[in-house]
């Protein structure tokens, strides 16, 4: 059962309506899980610093027991989440980051598909 948490400094009025449903559908497709098993939380209007800047940004945390695959599969998942969020939130690539959550999970978003354990790009 995947848990997805999207935190953003964007005010609620700048978060596209229905984003949580589209993120749920995207997560189900990316992880090959049924939508009714995906849990999504979207929190907006947060005070955040992303990559050293307080400009609008977002952070995605994906946690899922039993979904984490190979490093190559996870890089693919990362790239797809990254693409989805930068388009949906209209953010530059350096304003969207991701990380590991509770339990087996992986980094995503800011890695742009790069292995987050391999160090700085």
Residue, then its C-alpha position, 0 to 999 in steps of 0.5 A: x500500500x503506497x503512501x505519497x506525501x506532497x509538501x509544497x510552499x505553493x499557496x493553496x490557490x496555486x495548487x491545481x484543483x484535483x491534484x491529489x486525484x491525479x497524483x493518486x492515479x499517476x502513483x498507481x500507474x507508476x508503481x503498478x498498484x490499484x488506485x484504491x490501494x494508494x494513499x495521497x496527502x497534499x499539503x500546501x502553503x508550507x514554509x520551505x527551503x528547497x535546494x537552499x532557496x525559499x522560492x516556491x518548491x515541492x517535496x515528494x515522499x513515497x513510502x511503500x512496503x513491497x514495491x521497492x524494486x531494483x535500483x534501475x526500476x526505482x530510477x524509472x519511478x523517480x523520473x516519472x514522478x519528477x516529470x509529473x510534478x514539474x508539469x503539474x506544479x509548473x515548477x523548475x526542475x531544481x524546485x522539486x525534490x524527493x526523498x525516502x520515507x518510512x519503511x522501504x522507499x526511494x528518493x525521487x523528483x530532484x534526482x530526475x531519475x538519477x540514483x539518489x544514493x550515488x551522491x551529488x550530480 
